[in-house]
Amino acid sequence: MKILVVDDQKANQIMLEGLLTGMGHSVVCVDNGQRALEVFNSVQPQIVLLDVMMPVLNGFETAPRLKELSGNVHLPIIFITALDAKDTLLRCLQVGGDDFLSVPFEPVVLQAKISAHGRVRELSYSLAQKNKTLNWHSNRMEREQSVVQHMLHNALRENELNKPYIKSYLRSVSTFNGDLCLGKEGPFGNYYLFLGDFTGHGLAPATGTLPLSQAFFGMASRGLSVSDMAAEFNQRLLNLLPDDMFCAALIIELSPGGERLTCWNGGIPDALVINSSGEVQHHIPSRHMALGILSTEDFDNQVEHLFVSQDHSVIAFTDGVVEMQLADKAMLGEAGFTQMVSRAWQCDPEQAFENVCQQLKQMMDANQQIHDDLSLVVLDCKRNAPVDSKQSTEHNHLPFTLSVTIGKREVEKLDPMQQLVDSLGKLEALKSHKTTLYLLFAECFNNILDHNVLQLDSDMKEVLGFERYYVERQQRLRQNQDFAIQIDIHYTPVEERISFAISSNGECPFPVDRTGESVATNEQLFGRGLELVKNFADKVEWREQGRILFVDYDLSRPPA
């Protein structure tokens, strides 16, 4: 060890240097406290032998300054003194001394004291090094968490939870939230809601936010179905998550008119549909396994539909809410939370959400901690598609027939159906029906393009997944140079009807019987499929042995 001897007596310096060198230590001697302070940083002593009475700077003044220079590492200071007064010894301890060494020196006692204090010094140094390493790792972890937070923030930029008809409250146990709440308006005026609860909490489950949010926003912007979303999310998480992780999830689509809910629930507590009086009208129970557990073949993406009214609201929540502890340490439970919600809506529907959140906060404050992330979201079933209240059922428009031919260039560089519907929507009679017309045109156009022209099978989406399916779609578009899709539109204002026939020069007609009815085993092609078209149109039929798809729509019906 390196030992610094501070003594103005030359005889003591010589004696101590001889003894300590013989014990195998490195010794530096100085004759006063000021010199000790000056050489401290260059010598870096591990133990200091310090005389009490010295010129320039005595031992009492030197000891605390030496301790300060040593920083976080313990520096043993052994006072050298011939004095045995209790006041002197007490003051030595008060100024930072750790032990005493009497003159004359006993070699055995000196060696024992040096060894004992050397062990304490080594422990202190080892602890300081470990703390330094821990601080480095802590700073690195904070930096990495900051990067992940930045990535998650960017990934959720498209999140649309600020709409007037939706309210959300999320509370996490740690920096990162294992719960995920996403919202996005579709191209038809519909609204998609996703509420997920990953296994555990913290950084590990939060990483599932990135692929899931990207898939959700992409599919919602295309107007894809809830069942397709559930299947795609399950496949992505199955490939991504370890075996001990999964994501309980609720996916809801609210129709543009606010009158219909399409739901898929896998592992989330039963969502509630209540009216403005606080009465529960429907439950949305969990009928499926959570995402990321079952294989594609075993996964069930079947949805259920609910018809609701304008005064209805959907209340969805994760299990962190129902696991909140009451004053008697019992869990709140689904029944208890349902009662809390009903009372809040009965008392004041306008402030009900804030009142429920306030009650949950009070429960958290009373328990001082929460054991799981919790999320609460309320979706009001309001009409999202604007309706012109001044519109009349009589419009002074001329009937017309319009023929549009769309080729490869238009498909690759534009959204041809959006441009077509935007043009049609300039007519007053068609303006309020734009979202429905876009749905009809887009679904039929994609059906003809994918099946008749590109010869894509709908089963490919289950095998490849949506992402790879659309890559395959783009590749076939590039390979097919001379296709043409023709749309013939016929509008009759007197009858308040618009119809269109869509066909292509493709060589793969849709299989139909002589009556024009489909004989395909799976008619729900490419997302929403013809079943959805049939729900909105008054007539849907295949003509000329499956080469022409004809659709007729009644404009006198209220917009969906």
C-alpha positions, 0 to 999 in steps of 0.5 A, a space after each residue: 500500500 501507499 502510505 503518507 507519513 506526515 511528521 515534523 520529527 525527522 527521527 519519527 519519519 526515519 523510523 516509520 519509513 524503515 518499519 513500513 518499508 520492511 512490511 512491503 509498503 511504499 512510503 512518502 514522508 513530509 514534515 507538515 500538513 501543508 506539504 501533505 495537501 500539496 503532494 496528496 494528488 500525486 502520491 494518492 496514499 491509501 493510509 495517512 499517518 498524521 502527527 498532531 503537533 506540527 508547524 505551518 498546518 497541524 494535524 487537527 487542521 490537516 485531517 478534514 482537508 485530507 478526507 475531503 480530497 479523498 472523495 467517496 473512497 474512505 481514507 484511514 487517518 492514524 494520528 501519531 501522538 505522544 499525548 494521552 489527554 482525553 480531550 486531545 484524543 477526542 478531538 482527533 476523532 472529531 476532525 476525522 481521525 480513525 485511530 491512534 499510534 503512540 510514540 515510541 512505535 511498537 512494530 507489531 501494533 503498527 503492522 496490525 493497525 495498518 493491516 486492519 485499516 488497509 482492509 477497510 480501505 480496500 472494501 471502500 475502494 471496491 464499493 466506490 468502483 462498483 458504484 461507479 459502474 452502477 452509475 455508468 449503467 444507470 446513465 446508459 439505461 436512462 439514455 436507452 429509455 429516452 431513445 425508446 420513449 422517443 421512438 414510441 412517441 413517434 410511433 403514436 403520432 397518428 393516434 387519434 384519441 383527441 376526438 370529441 367523442 372519445 375520452 381516455 385515461 391511462 396510468 402506468 406502474 413504471 416509465 413504460 406502459 404495458 397497456 396500449 390505447 389506439 384510435 384512428 378514423 377510417 376512410 369512410 368516416 368510421 372510427 377504430 379503437 384498439 385497447 391492449 394489455 401486454 403481459 407484465 409492465 415496463 419496457 419489455 411489454 412496451 416494445 410490442 407497441 411499435 409493430 402493433 401501432 404501425 399495423 393498426 394505423 396502416 389497416 385503419 387508414 385502408 378501412 380494413 375489417 376488425 376481423 382482418 385486424 385481429 388476424 394480422 395482429 395475432 400473426 405479428 405478435 406470434 412471430 415477435 413475442 416470446 412464449 411467455 408474453 401475449 396481448 389481451 386486446 379489444 378491437 372496436 369499429 364504430 360505423 360512420 352513422 354511429 349506429 353499429 359496433 363491430 367488436 372482437 375481444 380477446 382477454 380484455 374484461 367485458 366492455 360495457 355499452 351504457 345509455 345516458 341514464 347509466 343503464 347497461 345495454 350490452 356487454 362486449 365479452 371476451 370470446 377469444 384467446 389473447 393475441 400472440 398465443 394461437 397459431 394462424 390455423 387455430 386463431 378465431 377472428 370472428 367478430 360480433 355486431 351490436 346496434 347502438 343509439 346516439 345516447 350510448 357509450 362504450 366503456 372499455 378498461 383493462 384488468 388493472 382497473 378491476 384489480 384496484 383495492 378498496 379500503 378493506 383491501 378487497 378488489 374492486 372487481 368488474 361488478 364493483 366497477 360497473 356500479 361505479 360507472 352506472 352511478 356516475 352516469 346517473 348523477 351527471 352524464 356530462 361529467 361522468 368520465 371525470 368523476 370515475 377517473 377521480 374515484 380511481 385516483 382516490 383509490 390509488 392515493 389511498 393504496 399509495 401504489 398500483 400493481 398493474 397498468 390501468 387504462 379506461 376509455 369511453 367511446 360515445 356512439 356519435 355520428 361521425 359522418 357530417 350530414 347537411 341538415 338543409 339538404 332536400 330530397 329533391 335536386 335539380 340535376 340532370 341524369 348522366 352516364 359516366 364511363 371511366 377506364 383505369 390503367 396501371 399508371 392510375 393505380 400505381 400513382 393515385 387513389 383512383 376511387 378517392 378521386 372518382 368519389 370526390 368528383 361525384 361528391 360535388 353533386 349535392 345529392 351525392 355529397 352526404 353519401 360520399 363515405 358509403 360510395 367510396 366503400 362501394 367503389 373501393 371494395 368492388 374495384 379492389 375485388 376486380 383488380 385483385 381477383 380478375 386482373 392480378 389473380 390473387 387468392 384471398 387465402 394468401 393473406 392468411 398464409 403470408 400476412 397482410 404486409 407480405 400480401 401487399 408486397 406480392 400485390 405490388 410485384 404483380 402490379 409491376 409485372 402486369 403492364 396492359 390491364 384496364 378496368 372500366 367503370 360505367 356509372 349511371 345516375 338517375 336523379 328522379 329515381 334517386 339511384 346510382 348504379 355502376 358496372 365494373 369490369 376488366 380485361 383480366 382472364 380470371 372471372 369470378 365463379 357464378 351460377 346462371 342466376 348471377 349468384 356467387 358459387 365461390 366457397 369464400 366470397 369475403 374477399 380482400 378485407 371487407 369483401 362483397 358481404 359488406 357491399 351487400 349490406 349497403 347496396 340494394 343490388 349486387 350481382 355478377 354478370 356475363 359469367 363473372 366478368 362484370 360486377 354490377 351494384 345499385 344504390 338507393 340515394 333516398 336512404 339516410 347516409 350510414 
